[in-house]
Amino acid sequence: MAAAAGGVYEALPPPSAFSPGRRDLLALSGLDGRITVWDSRGGGLRREYVPSAHLSATCTCLAWAPSRGGQESHQKKKRKSEAVGKDEQYDLLTIGTATGTILLYSIVKGELQSKLVGGHDNRVNCIRWHQDNGCLYSCSEDKHIIEWNTQTCKVKCKWKGDNSSVSCLCISPDGKMLLSAGRMIKLWDLETKSVTRQFTGHSSTVTSLSFIRPPGESHSSSDTTGLYFLSGAVHDRLISVWQVRSDQKEKSAVLSFTLSDSPVAVDLAPSYNKDEPLNLAVTCRDGQLHLFKHVLNGSYKKPVAPTSTVQIATSGNDESSTPKPVPILSAGFYPDGASILLYYGSTMLPIIENVVLQTEEPHICLIREVHKSLQLKKDAAVTKVKTPIVKKDTNVLVPGIPGHSAAVSIKSQSQKTDGKRKPDDKEASIEERLRAMEIELPKVPITPELPRTDNFSMLLLQGLESNDPHILNKVFQTKNIPQIKKTVTRIPRLTSKTCSLSGNLFPAS
């Protein structure tokens, strides 16, 4: 599976890998560096692992080690309990990191088993296990390919794989040849570490490689001649099919499968005889899954279109929602090839579904209500400025003359103003304001309240400051006793002012 983060891999989803064989487990790498292993049948979380340097040394690729059943003796397998036998078939999960370190995590023990260090000095792009001898092969941005001894955790062999970074690897079915790819695909002899063939045709970095054995050929054959393999690049909307032939001078692809976008995950179910076509599943960056069925038989000039295209979308039955596409992140065939596992949703809450596709309709849309479990409920749109909800009888204090506060009239939310004064608007004069203030207030029980501006202290200060005879006479001639008492109690330090005005009272107008 193609997966990585950073550089040309930024457009791809986080790394993920189904366990081989029965596809019982799905390993995922989250954006925060956490590694989770999910039960693809029950849907529950099996393991969670947080590397010590998960923030700096993020996961760049995942790979499952070969099943222990093929490497252990028959007597040793008999002693294993049935409870752990299922997990131990695919126990080790290999984790490549951005710093060049490779981690081996045990699913059964739930702990880190070993660490491969000192090989790569840059991000690990791809990891592949040898099916027979237990060796591990890795490639990196440092342009090198390394063969690891997983028993001693030491470098067994290291050689330069390309003039630029090596992005992908694949081991031949007989275990004697190795494919590596950057922008050019090379076929290596693992015994001599020499290049036997080169293939060109991709304009961008290759992110997926898979060997195919043609139908009808013996699996015990030790010769790679006649083998087919697939390749996909990060910016190419196609999957190329190549054939290894010693007598063929043409180095271009013999076949191509057309896609709607660049591939992010490739899986195939091989055919076992010449009458059965090859089943290929390609997950694209746009979230669509393309299924192909084709019999491999030499060159085919015309690009092959998908047999079926699978998409997932929400129903949009709610009045407040519309149908939305749900991207498929990866897919994998069951061994029988009759059903396929779909992984969609998110790394935090993945949804794994087994789908039996018995139809060959060109377009299949699966309706799934996943938004309830994947999306957070959003409140109504808010602005940066919030208006508090205040009762009508509440007194609001705003800055004014020191020692005083001005009451602000609260307008209802239904009243809308544009904040601009219109030409027809007229401001009331001071005399009109004074007359309005002489209206006797309704007699209500006196309760402690906040200071208000419906007293004469403010006007008296304004009159003294401006020496306005109309204001001063209006204040001094009032006969409202409660108003006079309030005004006197709220006048700050008027001794100096009253002394200066003791002999200069203005005649009433």
SULRA-V674949 format. One record per residue. RES is the residue in three letters. SS is DSSP state (H for helix, E for strand, - for the rest). Layout:
BEGIN
RES:SS  RES:SS
END
This chain:
BEGIN
MET:-  ALA:-  ALA:-  ALA:-  ALA:-  GLY:-  GLY:H  VAL:H  TYR:H  GLU:-  ALA:-  LEU:-  PRO:-  PRO:-  PRO:-  SER:E  ALA:E  PHE:E  SER:-  PRO:-  GLY:-  ARG:-  ARG:-  ASP:-  LEU:E  LEU:E  ALA:E  LEU:E  SER:E  GLY:-  LEU:-  ASP:-  GLY:-  ARG:E  ILE:E  THR:E  VAL:E  TRP:E  ASP:E  SER:-  ARG:-  GLY:-  GLY:-  GLY:-  LEU:E  ARG:E  ARG:E  GLU:E  TYR:E  VAL:E  PRO:-  SER:-  ALA:-  HIS:-  LEU:-  SER:-  ALA:-  THR:-  CYS:E  THR:E  CYS:E  LEU:E  ALA:E  TRP:E  ALA:-  PRO:-  SER:-  ARG:H  GLY:H  GLY:H  GLN:-  GLU:-  SER:-  HIS:H  GLN:H  LYS:H  LYS:H  LYS:H  ARG:-  LYS:-  SER:-  GLU:H  ALA:H  VAL:H  GLY:H  LYS:H  ASP:H  GLU:H  GLN:-  TYR:-  ASP:-  LEU:E  LEU:E  THR:E  ILE:E  GLY:E  THR:E  ALA:-  THR:-  GLY:-  THR:-  ILE:E  LEU:E  LEU:E  TYR:E  SER:E  ILE:-  VAL:-  LYS:-  GLY:-  GLU:E  LEU:E  GLN:E  SER:E  LYS:E  LEU:E  VAL:-  GLY:-  GLY:-  HIS:-  ASP:-  ASN:-  ARG:-  VAL:E  ASN:E  CYS:E  ILE:E  ARG:E  TRP:E  HIS:-  GLN:-  ASP:-  ASN:-  GLY:-  CYS:-  LEU:E  TYR:E  SER:E  CYS:E  SER:E  GLU:-  ASP:-  LYS:-  HIS:E  ILE:E  ILE:E  GLU:E  TRP:E  ASN:E  THR:-  GLN:-  THR:-  CYS:-  LYS:E  VAL:E  LYS:E  CYS:E  LYS:E  TRP:E  LYS:E  GLY:-  ASP:-  ASN:-  SER:-  SER:-  VAL:-  SER:-  CYS:E  LEU:E  CYS:E  ILE:E  SER:-  PRO:-  ASP:-  GLY:-  LYS:-  MET:E  LEU:E  LEU:E  SER:E  ALA:E  GLY:-  ARG:-  MET:-  ILE:E  LYS:E  LEU:E  TRP:E  ASP:E  LEU:-  GLU:-  THR:-  LYS:-  SER:E  VAL:E  THR:E  ARG:E  GLN:E  PHE:E  THR:-  GLY:-  HIS:-  SER:-  SER:-  THR:-  VAL:E  THR:E  SER:E  LEU:E  SER:E  PHE:E  ILE:E  ARG:-  PRO:-  PRO:-  GLY:-  GLU:-  SER:-  HIS:-  SER:-  SER:-  SER:-  ASP:-  THR:-  THR:-  GLY:-  LEU:-  TYR:E  PHE:E  LEU:E  SER:E  GLY:E  ALA:E  VAL:-  HIS:-  ASP:-  ARG:-  LEU:E  ILE:E  SER:E  VAL:E  TRP:E  GLN:E  VAL:-  ARG:-  SER:-  ASP:-  GLN:-  LYS:-  GLU:-  LYS:-  SER:-  ALA:-  VAL:-  LEU:E  SER:E  PHE:E  THR:E  LEU:-  SER:-  ASP:-  SER:-  PRO:E  VAL:E  ALA:E  VAL:E  ASP:E  LEU:E  ALA:E  PRO:-  SER:-  TYR:-  ASN:-  LYS:-  ASP:-  GLU:-  PRO:-  LEU:E  ASN:E  LEU:E  ALA:E  VAL:E  THR:E  CYS:E  ARG:-  ASP:-  GLY:-  GLN:-  LEU:E  HIS:E  LEU:E  PHE:E  LYS:E  HIS:E  VAL:-  LEU:-  ASN:-  GLY:-  SER:-  TYR:-  LYS:-  LYS:-  PRO:-  VAL:E  ALA:-  PRO:-  THR:-  SER:E  THR:E  VAL:E  GLN:E  ILE:E  ALA:E  THR:-  SER:-  GLY:-  ASN:-  ASP:-  GLU:-  SER:-  SER:-  THR:-  PRO:-  LYS:-  PRO:E  VAL:E  PRO:-  ILE:E  LEU:E  SER:E  ALA:E  GLY:E  PHE:E  TYR:-  PRO:-  ASP:-  GLY:-  ALA:-  SER:E  ILE:E  LEU:E  LEU:E  TYR:E  TYR:E  GLY:E  SER:-  THR:-  MET:-  LEU:-  PRO:E  ILE:E  ILE:E  GLU:E  ASN:E  VAL:E  VAL:E  LEU:-  GLN:-  THR:-  GLU:-  GLU:-  PRO:-  HIS:E  ILE:E  CYS:E  LEU:E  ILE:E  ARG:-  GLU:-  VAL:-  HIS:H  LYS:H  SER:H  LEU:H  GLN:-  LEU:-  LYS:-  LYS:-  ASP:-  ALA:-  ALA:-  VAL:-  THR:-  LYS:-  VAL:-  LYS:-  THR:-  PRO:-  ILE:-  VAL:-  LYS:-  LYS:-  ASP:-  THR:-  ASN:-  VAL:-  LEU:E  VAL:E  PRO:-  GLY:-  ILE:-  PRO:-  GLY:-  HIS:-  SER:-  ALA:E  ALA:E  VAL:-  SER:-  ILE:-  LYS:-  SER:-  GLN:-  SER:-  GLN:-  LYS:-  THR:-  ASP:-  GLY:-  LYS:-  ARG:-  LYS:-  PRO:-  ASP:-  ASP:-  LYS:-  GLU:-  ALA:-  SER:-  ILE:H  GLU:H  GLU:H  ARG:H  LEU:H  ARG:H  ALA:H  MET:H  GLU:-  ILE:-  GLU:-  LEU:-  PRO:-  LYS:-  VAL:-  PRO:-  ILE:-  THR:-  PRO:-  GLU:-  LEU:-  PRO:-  ARG:-  THR:-  ASP:-  ASN:-  PHE:-  SER:H  MET:H  LEU:H  LEU:H  LEU:H  GLN:H  GLY:H  LEU:H  GLU:H  SER:H  ASN:-  ASP:-  PRO:H  HIS:H  ILE:H  LEU:H  ASN:H  LYS:H  VAL:H  PHE:H  GLN:-  THR:-  LYS:-  ASN:-  ILE:H  PRO:H  GLN:H  ILE:H  LYS:H  LYS:H  THR:H  VAL:H  THR:H  ARG:-  ILE:-  PRO:-  ARG:-  LEU:-  THR:H  SER:H  LYS:H  THR:H  CYS:H  SER:H  LEU:-  SER:-  GLY:-  ASN:-  LEU:-  PHE:-  PRO:-  ALA:-  SER:-
END
